[in-house]
Amino acid sequence: MRRFARGAAVTAVAALLAAGCSGGSSGGGEVDERSGSARPSATDSKALPAALTSQRPDWEHCKATANFSPPGRDWQCATLKVPLDWSKPRGETINLALIRSKARGGDRIGSLLFNFGGPGTSGVAGLPGYAATVSLLRERYDLVSWDPRGVGASEGVRCRSDKETQAAEAVDPTPDTPAEERAYLRDAADFARGCEKDAGRLLAHVSTTDTARDMDLMRQVLGDDRLHYFGISYGTELGGVYAHLFPKKVGRLVLDAVVDPGADMVAHRENQARGFQRALDDYLRSTGQDPDLGTRKIAELLDRIDTDPLDTFSGRRLTQVLAFTGIVWPLYRQDSWPSLTSALDTAEQGDGSELLALADDYRQRDRSGRYGLLPQAQRVISCLDDKQRPTLTEAKGLLPEFERISPVFGPFLGWDAAGWCHDWPVAGQYETPVVSAPGAAPVLVVGNTGDPATPYEGARRMADELGKGVGVELTWRGEGHGAYGNGSDCVDSTVNAYLLKGTVPKDGRVCAS
């Protein structure tokens, strides 16, 4: 669901911004000259071999693995074979891990697929915990999710060991000297080499468009004439790319916490600097502080930690990148703001323990020192999607504007433009994804005016680019990342009516609470 930079150093910043990279393609269909993305081809579905389309998943109770605890007997797991390379559908295949809970009521509509963003979030691990939020939908839909290619149990990529990930926490994400600049780029190059070594040929076939094609095969195998889908954060971009490729197969699609499809890699980072600064301003006002003064105080704290990391109860040091991550994470939800207040107060007193705990929670680090793999999958997917590769010199030229947008978030995001895909072994696919979907059924696009990770403006852009009569915008004047399930009865009832009854709201409807 997130998309801010996760990981360490370079991995740490761009991953915290978890919310939407561009979608590339490994083949299948004509190429759009503007973006490099694959247009839908009339022969796409007809060209698939029966060995793929006639699959019957062997659903069984989910088994425990090293990274997954079975969620209960209501849930079933299976695998789906998909082409490694969609331009060669009769060639080598890989397995995708699926999870479902069957509809509880008698008037079943079909399957409802969920993608929780990242890119790189495990749907197999995430859907059971989200089921209570969508309990009404569970009455009439089979709830279905999956680990996208390169993620979790679907050929998950590991670019670094836990020990290497922790060591990278010492790399300065806002270099101050030539030596720190060299260390920053060396860390990025080391990460890229680790990904190439682990993923091999898969590294060129984990794009958003590859996953969108996987979704359409999933639709066929699940027995649905049209795809019903709920995409959150980066999942909105995935849904938009699907609608572009398969407009006639669009059923009821909800896109919540919307990635701006018109923003390239640099513009996306600028958008997030604005979004997180907006959320920080709202947080500071809620505590009675002047936003400008409060922002300056936090920026000065980060500068001091850059020079002199803080001690913590764990014995680890709170570096600048960890402090930054610990500040970002509570801004995702308004009910987490009190934890940010406490963590900042203790950090000002010289104790980094609470900010470190927040950073570890974001980065899925457990007490034994094991890290989640979402940051690594996110980078693997987004660096295949994103065509832009700003150099260090170009990134330095961007810094004044980033710092003007946000003294706290701007420097990290400006530097991150150079480090995120530095020395990546596979070329990116395009500048921005194409999501136009003429002839598709109406798609519900949900924006939150206080969303830090996917700023509200992206929702209108997505609705417009989907096309007239296709993109339908719903606005919530709220706080936090996403709208559905975050406390607005207006949003929840509108989305539920759309998914359960096919009721399309008027474009531009606003939920004040």
C-alpha positions in Angstrom: 0.0 0.0 0.0 2.9 2.3 0.6 5.5 3.7 -1.7 8.0 5.8 -0.1 11.6 4.7 0.1 12.1 1.5 2.0 15.5 -0.1 2.6 18.8 1.5 3.4 20.5 4.5 1.9 19.2 4.6 -1.6 16.9 1.7 -0.9 15.7 3.5 2.1 14.4 6.6 0.5 12.7 5.6 -2.7 11.2 2.6 -1.0 9.6 4.9 1.6 7.8 6.5 -1.3 5.9 3.4 -2.0 3.2 4.3 -4.3 3.7 4.1 -7.9 6.4 3.6 -10.5 5.8 3.4 -14.2 4.8 0.2 -15.9 6.9 -1.3 -18.6 6.5 -4.3 -20.8 8.4 -7.4 -21.8 6.5 -7.8 -25.0 3.1 -8.5 -26.5 1.2 -5.9 -28.5 2.3 -2.9 -30.4 4.5 -0.2 -28.8 3.1 3.3 -28.0 5.6 5.8 -29.4 5.1 8.3 -26.7 5.7 6.0 -23.7 7.2 2.8 -25.0 4.4 0.8 -23.4 2.7 -2.0 -25.2 -0.7 -1.2 -26.7 -3.4 -3.9 -26.5 -3.3 -6.3 -29.3 -6.5 -7.9 -30.7 -4.6 -11.3 -30.7 -3.3 -11.2 -27.2 -5.9 -13.5 -25.6 -6.4 -15.6 -28.7 -2.7 -16.3 -28.9 -2.4 -17.9 -25.4 -2.0 -21.6 -25.4 -4.6 -23.8 -23.8 -2.0 -25.0 -21.4 -2.2 -21.6 -19.8 -5.9 -20.7 -20.2 -7.3 -24.1 -19.2 -5.4 -24.2 -15.9 -7.5 -25.3 -12.9 -5.7 -24.1 -9.7 -5.4 -26.8 -7.1 -6.8 -24.8 -4.2 -5.9 -26.2 -0.8 -5.5 -24.9 2.8 -2.6 -22.5 3.0 0.6 -24.0 4.4 3.1 -22.2 6.7 6.4 -21.1 5.2 9.4 -19.3 6.7 7.8 -16.0 5.9 4.1 -16.8 6.1 1.8 -18.1 8.8 -1.4 -19.7 7.5 -4.4 -17.4 8.0 -7.1 -19.9 8.9 -9.4 -22.4 7.2 -11.4 -19.8 5.3 -8.4 -19.2 3.1 -7.0 -21.3 0.3 -3.8 -21.1 -1.6 -2.8 -22.2 -5.1 -0.3 -21.5 -7.9 -0.8 -20.2 -11.4 1.6 -20.7 -14.3 2.4 -17.6 -16.4 4.9 -17.0 -19.2 8.3 -15.8 -18.0 8.3 -13.6 -21.2 4.9 -12.5 -22.4 6.3 -12.1 -26.0 6.8 -15.9 -25.9 3.6 -17.3 -24.3 4.5 -20.8 -25.3 7.9 -20.6 -23.8 9.2 -21.0 -20.2 6.8 -20.4 -17.4 7.0 -19.3 -13.8 4.6 -19.9 -10.9 2.6 -17.2 -9.1 1.3 -17.7 -5.6 -2.4 -17.0 -5.2 -4.7 -16.8 -2.1 -8.5 -16.6 -1.9 -11.5 -16.7 0.4 -14.7 -17.8 -1.3 -17.8 -15.6 -1.2 -20.0 -16.2 1.9 -23.3 -15.2 0.4 -25.5 -16.9 -2.2 -25.6 -14.1 -4.8 -21.9 -14.3 -6.0 -20.7 -11.7 -8.5 -17.3 -13.2 -9.2 -13.7 -12.8 -8.0 -12.4 -9.5 -6.7 -8.6 -9.1 -7.1 -6.6 -7.0 -4.7 -3.2 -5.4 -5.2 -1.9 -3.5 -2.1 0.8 -1.5 -3.8 4.5 -1.2 -3.3 5.3 -2.3 -5.9 6.3 -5.5 -4.2 3.7 -6.0 -1.4 2.7 -9.6 -0.9 -1.0 -10.1 -1.6 -0.8 -13.6 -0.1 0.4 -12.2 3.2 -1.7 -9.0 3.1 -5.2 -10.0 2.0 -6.2 -12.0 5.1 -5.4 -9.0 7.3 -7.5 -6.7 5.1 -10.5 -9.0 5.0 -12.3 -7.3 7.9 -12.1 -4.0 6.1 -13.9 -5.5 3.1 -16.3 -7.8 5.0 -19.3 -6.6 3.0 -17.6 -7.3 -0.3 -16.8 -10.8 1.0 -20.5 -11.6 0.9 -20.7 -11.5 -2.9 -17.1 -11.8 -4.1 -14.4 -14.4 -3.8 -11.6 -12.3 -2.3 -8.4 -13.0 -4.3 -4.8 -11.7 -4.2 -1.4 -12.9 -5.3 2.3 -12.3 -5.0 3.2 -10.5 -8.2 6.2 -11.8 -10.2 9.4 -11.1 -8.3 7.6 -10.9 -5.0 7.4 -13.3 -2.0 6.4 -16.8 -3.1 6.3 -15.8 -6.8 10.0 -16.1 -7.6 10.7 -13.5 -5.0 14.0 -11.6 -5.5 16.6 -11.2 -2.7 19.3 -8.7 -3.7 20.9 -8.4 -0.2 21.3 -10.4 2.9 20.0 -9.0 6.2 23.6 -8.3 7.3 24.2 -6.3 4.1 20.9 -4.4 4.5 21.8 -3.3 8.0 25.4 -2.3 7.0 23.9 -0.1 4.3 22.1 2.0 7.0 25.4 3.7 7.5 25.5 5.1 4.0 24.6 8.8 3.9 21.5 9.3 1.7 22.2 13.1 1.4 26.0 13.1 0.6 28.0 16.1 1.8 31.4 15.3 0.4 32.8 13.7 -2.7 33.7 10.6 -0.6 30.1 10.3 0.6 28.9 10.7 -3.0 31.1 7.8 -4.2 30.0 5.6 -1.3 26.3 6.4 -2.1 26.7 5.4 -5.8 28.8 2.4 -4.9 26.1 1.2 -2.5 23.5 1.6 -5.3 25.7 -0.4 -7.8 26.3 -3.1 -5.3 22.6 -3.5 -4.8 22.0 -3.7 -8.6 24.6 -6.4 -8.9 23.0 -8.4 -6.1 19.6 -8.2 -7.8 21.1 -9.3 -11.2 22.9 -12.3 -9.5 19.7 -13.5 -7.7 17.1 -12.8 -10.3 18.9 -13.7 -13.5 16.6 -13.6 -16.6 13.6 -12.7 -14.4 15.0 -9.3 -13.8 13.9 -8.2 -17.3 10.3 -9.6 -16.9 8.9 -8.1 -13.7 7.4 -4.9 -15.1 4.0 -3.5 -14.3 2.8 -4.5 -17.8 4.0 -8.1 -17.3 1.9 -8.2 -14.1 -1.1 -6.6 -15.8 -1.0 -9.5 -18.4 -0.7 -12.0 -15.6 -3.9 -10.5 -14.1 -5.8 -11.1 -17.4 -4.7 -14.7 -17.4 -5.8 -14.9 -13.8 -9.2 -13.5 -14.8 -9.6 -16.2 -17.4 -8.5 -19.0 -15.1 -10.8 -17.9 -12.3 -13.7 -18.0 -14.8 -14.6 -14.3 -14.9 -15.7 -12.6 -18.1 -14.5 -9.3 -16.8 -11.9 -8.3 -14.2 -13.2 -6.9 -10.9 -10.3 -5.3 -9.1 -9.4 -3.2 -6.1 -6.0 -1.5 -6.4 -4.4 0.6 -3.7 -1.4 3.0 -4.1 0.9 1.5 -6.8 -2.0 -0.9 -7.4 -3.8 2.0 -9.0 -1.1 2.3 -11.6 -1.3 -1.4 -12.2 -5.1 -1.1 -12.6 -4.7 1.7 -15.0 -2.2 -0.2 -17.2 -4.6 -3.2 -17.2 -7.5 -1.0 -18.3 -5.3 0.3 -21.1 -4.3 -3.1 -22.3 -7.7 -4.8 -21.9 -10.4 -2.1 -21.9 -13.1 -4.5 -23.0 -12.3 -6.8 -20.0 -12.8 -4.1 -17.4 -15.5 -4.9 -14.9 -15.7 -2.9 -11.7 -12.3 -1.4 -10.9 -11.6 0.7 -7.8 -8.4 2.7 -7.7 -7.7 4.2 -4.2 -4.6 6.3 -3.2 -3.9 7.2 -6.8 -0.5 7.4 -8.4 -0.3 10.3 -10.9 0.1 8.6 -14.3 1.5 11.7 -15.9 4.5 12.0 -13.5 7.8 10.7 -14.6 10.4 9.5 -12.0 11.6 13.0 -11.1 8.1 14.5 -11.0 6.8 11.6 -8.9 9.5 12.4 -6.3 8.5 16.1 -6.4 4.9 15.1 -5.9 5.8 13.1 -2.9 7.9 15.8 -1.4 4.8 18.1 -1.7 2.5 15.4 -0.3 4.6 14.5 2.7 5.3 18.2 3.4 1.5 18.8 3.3 0.9 16.0 5.7 3.7 17.2 8.0 2.2 20.7 8.0 -1.2 19.3 8.9 0.4 17.2 11.7 2.3 20.3 13.1 -0.9 22.4 13.1 -2.6 19.6 15.0 0.0 20.0 17.8 -0.3 23.7 17.9 3.0 24.4 16.1 3.6 26.8 13.3 4.3 24.6 10.2 7.3 26.6 9.0 9.0 26.7 12.4 8.2 23.0 13.1 9.6 22.0 9.7 12.8 23.9 10.3 13.2 22.3 13.7 12.8 18.8 12.2 15.2 19.6 9.3 17.8 20.8 11.9 17.3 17.6 13.9 18.0 15.5 10.8 21.1 17.6 10.0 22.5 17.0 13.6 21.8 13.2 13.3 23.7 13.2 9.9 26.7 14.5 11.8 26.2 12.6 15.0 23.8 9.6 15.0 21.8 9.0 18.1 22.2 6.2 20.6 19.3 3.8 21.1 18.3 1.2 23.7 19.1 -1.6 21.2 22.7 -0.6 20.9 22.2 0.3 17.2 22.8 3.9 16.2 20.0 6.0 14.7 21.5 7.3 11.4 20.0 10.1 9.3 18.2 7.7 6.9 16.7 5.7 9.8 15.5 9.0 11.4 14.0 10.1 8.2 12.2 6.8 7.8 10.9 7.0 11.3 9.4 10.4 10.6 7.8 9.3 7.3 6.0 6.2 8.6 3.6 7.9 11.1 2.4 10.3 8.4 0.7 7.5 6.6 -2.1 7.4 9.2 -3.5 10.2 11.3 -4.0 7.9 14.2 -0.2 7.4 14.2 0.6 11.1 14.7 0.9 10.8 18.5 3.7 8.3 18.0 5.6 10.8 15.9 5.2 13.5 18.6 6.7 11.1 21.2 9.5 10.0 18.9 10.5 13.5 18.0 10.5 14.6 21.6 12.8 11.8 22.7 15.1 12.4 19.7 15.5 16.0 20.7 16.6 14.7 24.1 19.3 12.6 22.4 17.5 9.2 22.4 16.8 7.7 19.0 15.0 4.6 20.2 11.5 5.5 19.3 12.4 6.8 15.8 14.4 3.6 15.3 11.4 1.5 16.3 9.2 3.3 13.8 11.8 2.9 11.0 12.2 -0.8 11.8 8.4 -1.2 11.6 8.3 0.5 8.3 11.1 -1.6 6.9 9.7 -4.9 8.4 12.7 -5.6 10.5 12.1 -8.0 13.3 13.9 -8.3 16.6 16.2 -11.0 15.3 17.5 -8.6 12.6 15.5 -10.1 9.7 14.3 -7.6 7.1 11.2 -7.8 4.9 11.9 -8.1 1.1 9.3 -5.5 0.0 12.0 -2.8 -0.5 14.1 -5.0 -2.7 11.1 -6.2 -4.8 10.0 -2.6 -5.1 13.3 -1.5 -6.6 13.5 -4.4 -8.9 10.1 -3.7 -10.4 10.3 0.1 -10.5 13.8 0.1 -12.1 12.4 -2.0 -15.0 9.5 0.3 -15.3 11.2 3.7 -15.0 13.2 4.9 -18.1 14.7 7.9 -16.4 18.2 7.6 -15.0 19.4 11.0 -13.7 23.1 11.3 -13.2 24.6 12.5 -10.0 25.3 15.9 -11.6 21.7 16.1 -12.8 20.4 15.2 -9.4 22.5 17.9 -7.8 20.9 20.4 -10.2 17.4 19.3 -9.0 18.2 19.8 -5.3 17.4 23.5 -5.0 13.8 22.9 -6.2 13.4 19.8 -4.0 14.6 21.7 -1.0 12.2 24.6 -1.8 9.3 22.1 -2.0 10.3 20.6 1.4 13.3 21.2 3.6 12.6 17.9 5.3 11.7 15.5 2.5 13.2 17.3 -0.5 16.9 16.6 0.0 16.3 12.9 0.4 14.1 12.6 -2.6 16.3 14.8 -4.8 19.4 12.7 -4.1 17.4 9.5 -4.5 16.7 10.4 -8.1 20.3 9.6 -8.9 20.7 6.6 -6.6 17.6 4.6 -7.0 18.3 2.9 -10.4 22.0 3.8 -10.7 24.0 1.2 -12.7 20.9 -0.9 -13.2 21.6 -3.9 -15.5 18.3 -3.7 -17.4 17.0 -0.7 -19.3 13.8 1.0 -18.1 10.7 0.8 -20.3 9.3 4.3 -20.4 8.8 7.8 -18.9 5.2 7.4 -17.8 2.6 4.7 -18.0 -0.2 4.9 -20.6 -3.6 4.3 -18.9 -6.1 5.6 -21.6 -8.9 3.0 -21.8 -11.4 4.1 -24.5 -14.5 1.8 -24.4 -13.9 0.5 -20.9 -16.6 0.4 -18.3 -16.5 3.2 -15.7 -13.5 3.0 -13.3 -13.9 4.5 -9.8 -10.9 6.7 -8.9 -10.7 7.6 -5.2 -8.5 10.5 -4.0 -7.7 11.8 -0.5 -6.8 15.5 -0.1 -4.4 14.7 2.8 -2.7 11.7 1.2 1.1 12.0 1.8 2.4 9.2 -0.4 0.1 9.6 -3.4 -0.9 13.3 -3.4 -4.6 14.0 -4.2 -3.8 15.7 -7.6 -3.0 12.3 -9.1 -6.6 11.1 -8.8 -7.9 13.8 -11.2 -5.0 13.1 -13.6 -5.8 9.4 -13.6 -9.5 10.0 -14.1 -8.8 12.3 -17.0 -6.2 10.0 -18.7 -8.5 7.0 -18.4 -10.8 8.9 -20.7 -14.2 10.6 -20.8 -16.9 8.4 -19.5 -14.3 6.0 -18.0 -12.5 7.7 -15.1 -15.0 8.7 -12.3 -13.4 10.7 -9.5 -14.5 10.4 -5.8 -12.8 12.8 -3.4 -12.4 12.5 0.4 -11.3 15.5 2.5 -9.3 13.4 4.9 -5.8 12.5 6.1 -3.5 9.5 5.6 -2.7 7.2 2.8 -5.8 6.0 1.0 -9.5 6.6 1.7 -11.5 3.4 1.8 -11.7 1.9 5.3 -10.1 5.0 6.9 -13.1 6.3 8.7 -15.3 7.8 6.0 -18.8 6.3 5.8 -19.4 8.4 2.7 -16.4 6.9 0.9 -17.0 3.3 2.1 -20.7 3.3 1.1 -20.0 4.8 -2.3 -17.3 2.3 -3.1 -19.5 -0.6 -1.8 -22.4 0.5 -3.9 -20.2 0.6 -7.0 -18.7 -2.8 -6.4 -21.8 -4.6 -5.1 -24.6 -2.9 -7.2 -22.7 -1.4 -10.1 -23.9 2.1 -9.0 -21.5 4.7 -10.5 -21.4 8.0 -8.6 -21.4 11.3 -10.3 -17.9 12.3 -11.4 -16.4 14.8 -9.0 -18.4 13.7 -5.9 -16.8 14.9 -2.7 -17.0 13.3 0.7 -16.4 15.9 3.4 -16.1 13.2 6.2 
